[in-house]
Amino acid sequence: MKKEKSKGFPLILATVIILLALGAGAFLIFKDTTPPTIAIAPDSSDIGKGSQLTISVADPSSGLKSIEVVAVQGDKRIPLIAKTFPGGVMETQETVSMEKGVLKEGSFSIEVTVTDASLYPFGQAGVSKAQKSYTYDATPPRIYVQSHTNNLNQGGAGFMVYALSEPVEDTGIRVGDRFFPGHLQPGGNGKYIYYCMFAHPWDVSINDFKPFIEAKDKAGNSVKRFFNYHTNARHFRKDKINLSDRFMERTVPEFQDSVPNQKSPLEQYLFINNQIRKQNRAQLLEFSKDTSPVMLWSGPFKRLPNAANRARFADARDYMYQGKKVDHQTHLGLDLASLKHAPVPAGNDGKIVYADFLGIYGNVVVIDHGLGLQTLYAHLSSIGVNKGDVVRRGDIVGHTGVTGLAGGDHLHYGVILGGTPVQPVEWWDKSWIRNNVTSKME
């Protein structure tokens, strides 16, 4: 009996070892039954010259073994990437540049094949395949200038009509770091006609003013073109604003929720005049994006009746306190004074895009007139319209007041192009509008 037991033990041990080996083998085979993941970017279907395709692959279990990327166009297969990986590479990102000569313009597809280092199923590595279709466009749009006479004044507005060879993703006129969007017009009879309001900003010198049209299509191809223009330099007035304790005691409390409470009245006022002013001007740029792509107005703009000019556009203001200069700002509108709480008419037809309190401007109404042209009515004692209302030239939008940083009852009237304030006086002039805007539309 003892001998039978001694003979049976090796057999049991061998069986256990075999079972363990089979279990280990099964574990190695079945530990990774998930194939690699593949992501192909960009999502847009249009690819241009110089664009890049990005292929992201991962296999966090057994790691990556190889990747193959092929472009397929017609019956032609173009190898782009063929790579194997050393052990331990769990993820990678590969890029493919669309260089000249690799593809012809037109539709093509990208095929990606990735293998991982797993043994499943039974000796063959896990395999993933992905495919994505694109259109290759290496030709930038062409720009055709329609407005060959462009006269501007420093601080004033300009208007350009141009055509493009194709509809585009983005286009407009760039002046330094400012961009004035162009707007595709309906009824072009097969042509892609764009209108663009732009400015010679008050703070850009004659030598630094170099506007050009730019356009970028859906494939990312971009082009720019300069155009003929003439601009006149303007010299803006200098002014002094004397700050009194009484004035600051009256105006600062309106901003208590926005200024540091621990500061002195002067420090609070300077915070408002600088930081909140910057925020408010940034909001004007945001308002400009809410604009009609077609012109909503007609004829000269209406002025506040029987009003005297109290401050002009682009006045350079030194702020004085107890005989010392404490700040400097530029006044970017016209201050018009009439009777107390005088009714304020809409300058022209348009749509209300803002009607609420706005920092230094106090109670404000902003009217969009289309093509990025907007008018601003500030320091109002009351607002008579709501956002979204459609108004006609002369409709009453509110009443003059002393809200915001106003020293007395008046209207701060501003004209804004693409977020940049411009000279309002031009828009009261019927001849200027005819010569510089509407005649170009014809």
C-alpha positions as CSV (number, residue, x, y, z in Angstrom):
1,M,0.0,0.0,0.0
2,K,2.8,2.4,0.8
3,K,4.4,1.8,-2.6
4,E,1.1,2.6,-4.4
5,K,0.9,5.9,-2.6
6,S,4.5,6.8,-3.5
7,K,3.8,6.0,-7.1
8,G,0.6,8.1,-7.2
9,F,2.1,11.3,-5.8
10,P,4.3,12.2,-8.8
11,L,1.3,11.7,-11.1
12,I,-0.8,14.1,-9.0
13,L,2.0,16.6,-9.0
14,A,2.5,16.3,-12.7
15,T,-1.2,16.8,-13.2
16,V,-1.2,20.0,-11.0
17,I,1.8,21.4,-12.9
18,I,0.1,20.7,-16.2
19,L,-3.1,22.4,-15.0
20,L,-1.1,25.4,-13.8
21,A,0.7,25.6,-17.1
22,L,-2.6,25.5,-19.0
23,G,-4.1,28.1,-16.7
24,A,-1.1,30.4,-17.2
25,G,-1.2,29.9,-20.9
26,A,-4.9,30.6,-21.0
27,F,-4.3,33.7,-18.9
28,L,-1.6,34.9,-21.3
29,I,-3.9,34.2,-24.3
30,F,-7.1,35.7,-22.9
31,K,-5.7,38.5,-20.7
32,D,-6.2,41.0,-23.6
33,T,-9.1,40.3,-25.9
34,T,-9.8,44.0,-26.6
35,P,-8.2,45.3,-29.9
36,P,-6.4,48.7,-30.0
37,T,-8.3,52.0,-30.2
38,I,-7.9,54.4,-33.1
39,A,-8.9,58.0,-33.4
40,I,-8.3,60.1,-36.6
41,A,-8.4,63.9,-36.6
42,P,-9.5,66.4,-37.7
43,D,-13.3,65.8,-37.8
44,S,-13.9,68.3,-40.6
45,S,-13.9,66.7,-44.0
46,D,-11.9,69.4,-45.8
47,I,-8.1,69.2,-45.7
48,G,-5.8,71.9,-47.2
49,K,-2.2,72.2,-48.2
50,G,0.0,72.1,-45.1
51,S,-2.8,70.6,-43.0
52,Q,-2.0,67.8,-40.6
53,L,-3.8,64.5,-39.9
54,T,-3.4,63.2,-36.4
55,I,-3.8,59.4,-35.7
56,S,-4.0,58.5,-32.0
57,V,-3.8,54.8,-31.1
58,A,-3.7,53.0,-27.7
59,D,-3.7,49.6,-26.2
60,P,-3.3,49.8,-22.4
61,S,-3.4,46.0,-21.8
62,S,-0.7,44.3,-23.9
63,G,0.7,47.3,-25.7
64,L,1.1,48.2,-29.4
65,K,3.0,46.1,-31.9
66,S,2.6,48.0,-35.3
67,I,0.8,50.7,-37.2
68,E,0.2,51.2,-40.9
69,V,-1.4,54.3,-42.5
70,V,-2.3,54.4,-46.1
71,A,-4.0,57.1,-48.2
72,V,-6.4,55.8,-50.9
73,Q,-7.3,58.0,-53.8
74,G,-9.0,56.3,-56.8
75,D,-7.2,53.1,-57.5
76,K,-4.0,54.4,-56.0
77,R,-2.7,53.4,-52.5
78,I,-0.1,55.7,-51.0
79,P,1.8,54.4,-47.9
80,L,2.2,57.2,-45.3
81,I,3.3,55.4,-42.1
82,A,4.6,51.9,-41.4
83,K,6.1,51.5,-38.0
84,T,6.7,48.7,-35.4
85,F,7.0,49.4,-31.6
86,P,9.3,48.0,-29.0
87,G,7.6,46.3,-26.0
88,G,5.9,48.5,-23.5
89,V,4.5,51.2,-25.8
90,M,0.9,51.6,-24.7
91,E,-0.1,54.6,-26.8
92,T,1.2,56.9,-29.5
93,Q,0.2,59.8,-31.7
94,E,1.3,60.0,-35.3
95,T,1.0,63.0,-37.6
96,V,0.8,63.1,-41.4
97,S,1.4,66.4,-43.2
98,M,-0.4,67.1,-46.5
99,E,2.7,68.0,-48.5
100,K,2.5,69.1,-52.2
101,G,2.6,66.2,-54.6
102,V,1.4,63.5,-52.2
103,L,-2.2,63.8,-53.2
104,K,-4.2,65.3,-56.0
105,E,-7.0,67.7,-55.2
106,G,-10.3,65.8,-54.7
107,S,-11.7,63.1,-52.4
108,F,-9.5,60.5,-50.6
109,S,-9.6,58.3,-47.6
110,I,-7.2,57.4,-44.8
111,E,-7.0,53.8,-43.8
112,V,-5.3,52.9,-40.4
113,T,-4.4,49.3,-39.3
114,V,-3.0,48.7,-35.8
115,T,-1.9,45.5,-34.1
116,D,-1.3,44.9,-30.5
117,A,1.1,42.5,-28.7
118,S,-1.6,40.1,-27.4
119,L,-1.7,36.4,-28.2
120,Y,-5.5,36.3,-28.7
121,P,-6.9,34.7,-30.8
122,F,-4.4,31.9,-30.7
123,G,-1.2,33.3,-32.1
124,Q,-2.7,36.2,-34.1
125,A,-2.3,39.7,-32.5
126,G,-5.4,41.8,-31.9
127,V,-6.1,44.0,-34.9
128,S,-8.0,47.2,-35.3
129,K,-8.8,49.0,-38.6
130,A,-10.3,52.5,-39.1
131,Q,-11.1,54.6,-42.2
132,K,-12.0,58.2,-42.7
133,S,-12.9,60.2,-45.8
134,Y,-11.7,63.7,-46.7
135,T,-11.5,66.2,-49.5
136,Y,-8.1,67.6,-50.4
137,D,-8.2,71.2,-51.4
138,A,-4.8,72.9,-51.9
139,T,-6.0,76.0,-53.7
140,P,-6.6,79.2,-51.7
141,P,-9.6,81.4,-52.5
142,R,-9.0,84.3,-54.9
143,I,-9.9,87.8,-54.0
144,Y,-11.4,90.3,-56.5
145,V,-11.5,93.9,-55.2
146,Q,-14.7,95.7,-56.3
147,S,-14.2,99.1,-54.5
148,H,-11.2,100.7,-56.1
149,T,-11.6,104.1,-54.4
150,N,-11.3,104.1,-50.6
151,N,-10.9,107.3,-48.8
152,L,-10.7,107.4,-45.0
153,N,-9.9,109.7,-42.1
154,Q,-8.0,108.7,-39.0
155,G,-10.6,107.7,-36.5
156,G,-13.1,107.2,-39.3
157,A,-14.8,104.4,-41.2
158,G,-14.3,102.7,-44.5
159,F,-16.4,100.4,-46.6
160,M,-15.2,97.7,-49.0
161,V,-16.9,95.5,-51.5
162,Y,-15.0,92.5,-52.8
163,A,-15.7,89.1,-54.3
164,L,-14.2,85.7,-53.6
165,S,-13.9,82.6,-55.9
166,E,-15.6,80.4,-53.3
167,P,-17.6,80.6,-50.1
168,V,-15.1,80.7,-47.2
169,E,-14.9,79.9,-43.5
170,D,-13.6,83.3,-42.5
171,T,-12.9,86.6,-44.3
172,G,-12.6,90.3,-43.6
173,I,-10.2,93.2,-43.4
174,R,-7.3,93.2,-40.9
175,V,-5.8,96.4,-39.5
176,G,-2.9,95.4,-37.2
177,D,-4.4,93.2,-34.4
178,R,-8.0,94.3,-35.2
179,F,-10.2,92.2,-37.5
180,F,-13.3,93.5,-39.2
181,P,-15.4,90.6,-40.6
182,G,-16.8,90.6,-44.1
183,H,-20.4,89.5,-44.7
184,L,-21.5,87.4,-47.7
185,Q,-24.4,89.1,-49.5
186,P,-27.4,87.4,-51.0
187,G,-28.3,87.6,-54.7
188,G,-24.7,87.6,-56.0
189,N,-25.8,85.9,-59.3
190,G,-23.3,83.1,-58.9
191,K,-20.6,85.4,-57.4
192,Y,-19.6,85.4,-53.7
193,I,-19.9,89.1,-52.9
194,Y,-18.8,90.4,-49.5
195,Y,-19.4,93.7,-47.8
196,C,-17.0,94.8,-45.1
197,M,-17.1,97.9,-42.8
198,F,-13.7,98.7,-41.4
199,A,-11.9,101.6,-39.7
200,H,-8.8,103.6,-39.6
201,P,-8.6,103.4,-35.7
202,W,-7.9,106.7,-33.9
203,D,-4.8,105.2,-32.2
204,V,-3.1,103.9,-35.5
205,S,-0.8,106.4,-37.2
206,I,-0.8,107.0,-40.9
207,N,2.5,105.1,-41.3
208,D,1.2,102.1,-39.3
209,F,-2.2,101.9,-41.1
210,K,-1.8,99.0,-43.6
211,P,-5.2,97.3,-44.1
212,F,-5.6,94.2,-46.2
213,I,-8.3,91.7,-47.1
214,E,-7.8,88.2,-45.9
215,A,-9.8,85.0,-46.5
216,K,-9.5,81.4,-45.3
217,D,-11.5,78.5,-46.7
218,K,-12.8,75.4,-45.0
219,A,-9.7,73.5,-45.8
220,G,-7.5,76.0,-44.0
221,N,-6.0,77.6,-47.2
222,S,-5.5,81.3,-46.6
223,V,-4.8,84.4,-48.7
224,K,-4.5,88.1,-48.2
225,R,-4.6,91.0,-50.6
226,F,-3.8,94.7,-50.2
227,F,-6.0,97.4,-51.8
228,N,-5.7,101.0,-52.8
229,Y,-6.8,103.6,-50.3
230,H,-6.1,107.1,-49.1
231,T,-6.3,108.2,-45.5
232,N,-6.1,111.6,-43.8
233,A,-4.3,112.2,-40.5
234,R,-6.4,113.9,-37.8
235,H,-5.2,115.7,-34.7
236,F,-7.4,115.1,-31.7
237,R,-8.0,117.5,-28.9
238,K,-6.4,117.4,-25.5
239,D,-8.6,117.9,-22.4
240,K,-8.4,117.9,-18.6
241,I,-10.9,116.4,-16.2
242,N,-10.7,117.8,-12.7
243,L,-11.8,115.1,-10.2
244,S,-13.4,116.3,-7.0
245,D,-14.2,114.4,-3.8
246,R,-17.8,115.3,-4.2
247,F,-17.9,113.8,-7.8
248,M,-16.2,110.6,-6.6
249,E,-18.5,110.3,-3.6
250,R,-21.5,110.5,-6.0
251,T,-20.2,108.1,-8.7
252,V,-18.2,105.4,-6.9
253,P,-21.2,103.9,-4.9
254,E,-22.9,102.9,-8.2
255,F,-19.9,100.4,-8.6
256,Q,-19.6,99.1,-5.1
257,D,-20.1,95.5,-6.2
258,S,-17.3,95.8,-8.7
259,V,-14.5,97.7,-6.9
260,P,-12.2,96.8,-3.9
261,N,-13.8,98.1,-0.8
262,Q,-10.6,98.6,1.1
263,K,-9.3,101.3,-1.3
264,S,-9.7,105.0,-1.0
265,P,-12.4,106.8,-3.1
266,L,-9.6,108.0,-5.5
267,E,-8.2,104.5,-5.9
268,Q,-11.7,103.1,-6.4
269,Y,-12.4,105.7,-9.1
270,L,-9.1,104.9,-10.9
271,F,-10.0,101.2,-10.8
272,I,-13.3,102.0,-12.4
273,N,-11.8,104.3,-15.0
274,N,-9.1,101.7,-16.0
275,Q,-10.1,98.1,-15.2
276,I,-13.9,98.4,-15.6
277,R,-13.4,100.6,-18.7
278,K,-11.3,97.8,-20.3
279,Q,-14.0,95.3,-19.5
280,N,-16.7,97.4,-20.9
281,R,-14.8,98.0,-24.2
282,A,-14.2,94.3,-24.5
283,Q,-18.0,93.8,-24.2
284,L,-18.5,96.2,-27.1
285,L,-16.4,93.8,-29.2
286,E,-18.7,90.9,-28.1
287,F,-21.8,93.0,-29.0
288,S,-20.4,93.5,-32.5
289,K,-20.5,89.8,-33.1
290,D,-24.3,90.0,-32.8
291,T,-24.8,91.7,-36.1
292,S,-26.9,91.3,-39.2
293,P,-25.1,90.1,-42.3
294,V,-27.1,92.7,-44.4
295,M,-27.5,96.4,-44.0
296,L,-30.6,97.3,-41.8
297,W,-30.3,101.2,-42.0
298,S,-30.7,103.8,-44.8
299,G,-29.7,107.4,-45.1
300,P,-27.9,109.7,-42.6
301,F,-28.1,108.9,-38.9
302,K,-30.3,111.1,-36.6
303,R,-28.6,113.4,-34.0
304,L,-30.0,114.2,-30.5
305,P,-32.2,117.2,-31.3
306,N,-31.1,120.7,-30.0
307,A,-28.0,119.3,-28.3
308,A,-24.7,121.1,-27.8
309,N,-21.4,119.3,-28.1
310,R,-19.7,118.9,-24.7
311,A,-16.9,116.5,-25.7
312,R,-15.6,115.3,-29.0
313,F,-14.5,112.0,-30.4
314,A,-10.9,110.8,-29.4
315,D,-10.3,113.7,-26.9
316,A,-7.2,112.8,-25.0
317,R,-8.1,113.3,-21.4
318,D,-5.8,113.9,-18.5
319,Y,-7.5,113.3,-15.1
320,M,-6.4,115.7,-12.4
321,Y,-6.8,115.5,-8.7
322,Q,-5.6,118.2,-6.3
323,G,-3.5,119.6,-9.1
324,K,-1.8,116.3,-10.0
325,K,-2.3,114.1,-13.1
326,V,-3.6,110.8,-11.8
327,D,-4.9,109.1,-15.0
328,H,-5.2,109.4,-18.8
329,Q,-7.9,108.0,-21.0
330,T,-9.4,108.6,-24.5
331,H,-13.0,109.7,-24.9
332,L,-14.4,107.5,-27.7
333,G,-17.7,109.1,-28.5
334,L,-19.6,112.4,-28.5
335,D,-21.1,114.0,-25.4
336,L,-24.3,115.8,-26.4
337,A,-26.2,117.9,-23.8
338,S,-29.8,119.0,-24.2
339,L,-32.6,119.4,-21.7
340,K,-32.5,117.3,-18.5
341,H,-33.9,113.8,-19.2
342,A,-34.3,114.6,-22.9
343,P,-35.8,111.9,-25.1
344,V,-33.1,110.0,-27.1
345,P,-34.0,108.9,-30.6
346,A,-32.5,105.9,-32.4
347,G,-30.0,107.0,-34.9
348,N,-31.3,104.7,-37.6
349,D,-33.2,101.5,-38.3
350,G,-31.8,98.4,-36.5
351,K,-32.2,95.8,-33.8
352,I,-31.5,96.2,-30.0
353,V,-28.6,94.0,-29.0
354,Y,-28.1,95.4,-25.5
355,A,-30.3,97.4,-23.1
356,D,-29.0,97.4,-19.5
357,F,-26.4,98.8,-17.2
358,L,-22.8,98.7,-18.5
359,G,-20.2,100.0,-16.1
360,I,-18.7,103.3,-17.0
361,Y,-21.4,103.9,-19.6
362,G,-24.2,103.6,-17.0
363,N,-27.6,102.6,-18.5
364,V,-26.9,101.8,-22.1
365,V,-28.7,100.9,-25.3
366,V,-26.8,99.4,-28.2
367,I,-28.5,99.2,-31.7
368,D,-27.2,96.9,-34.4
369,H,-27.5,98.4,-37.9
370,G,-26.0,95.4,-39.8
371,L,-22.5,94.6,-41.2
372,G,-20.9,95.2,-37.9
373,L,-22.1,98.8,-37.6
374,Q,-23.6,99.6,-34.2
375,T,-24.6,102.8,-32.2
376,L,-24.3,103.2,-28.4
377,Y,-26.5,105.5,-26.2
378,A,-25.0,105.9,-22.7
379,H,-25.6,107.5,-19.3
380,L,-29.4,107.1,-19.8
381,S,-31.7,107.9,-16.9
382,S,-34.2,105.4,-18.3
383,I,-34.3,102.7,-21.0
384,G,-37.4,102.4,-23.2
385,V,-36.5,99.3,-25.2
386,N,-35.6,95.7,-24.7
387,K,-33.0,93.4,-26.3
388,G,-34.4,92.0,-29.5
389,D,-36.7,94.9,-30.3
390,V,-36.6,96.3,-33.8
391,V,-36.5,100.1,-34.0
392,R,-36.9,102.7,-36.7
393,R,-34.9,105.9,-37.1
394,G,-36.2,108.4,-34.5
395,D,-37.9,105.9,-32.2
396,I,-37.3,106.9,-28.6
397,V,-34.9,104.4,-26.9
398,G,-34.5,106.2,-23.5
399,H,-33.8,109.5,-21.8
400,T,-30.5,111.3,-21.0
401,G,-29.2,111.1,-17.5
402,V,-26.1,110.9,-15.2
403,T,-25.6,107.1,-14.8
404,G,-22.1,105.6,-15.0
405,L,-19.1,108.0,-15.0
406,A,-21.2,111.0,-16.1
407,G,-20.4,114.5,-14.6
408,G,-23.8,115.9,-15.6
409,D,-27.0,115.0,-17.6
410,H,-26.0,114.3,-21.2
411,L,-25.9,111.6,-23.9
412,H,-22.7,109.8,-24.7
413,Y,-23.3,108.8,-28.3
414,G,-21.0,106.3,-29.9
415,V,-20.6,104.7,-33.3
416,I,-18.8,101.3,-33.3
417,L,-17.5,99.2,-36.2
418,G,-16.6,95.6,-35.3
419,G,-16.0,96.6,-31.7
420,T,-13.8,99.7,-32.6
421,P,-15.3,103.1,-31.9
422,V,-15.2,105.5,-34.9
423,Q,-16.0,109.1,-35.6
424,P,-19.8,109.6,-35.2
425,V,-19.9,112.9,-37.2
426,E,-19.4,111.0,-40.5
427,W,-22.6,109.1,-40.1
428,W,-24.7,112.4,-39.8
429,D,-23.4,113.5,-43.2
430,K,-25.6,112.4,-46.2
431,S,-22.9,113.2,-48.8
432,W,-20.2,111.2,-46.9
433,I,-22.5,108.2,-46.7
434,R,-23.3,108.4,-50.3
435,N,-19.7,108.8,-51.4
436,N,-18.1,106.3,-49.1
437,V,-20.8,103.6,-48.6
438,T,-24.0,103.3,-50.6
439,S,-22.5,104.3,-54.0
440,K,-20.1,101.3,-53.7
441,M,-23.1,98.9,-53.3
442,E,-24.4,100.0,-56.7
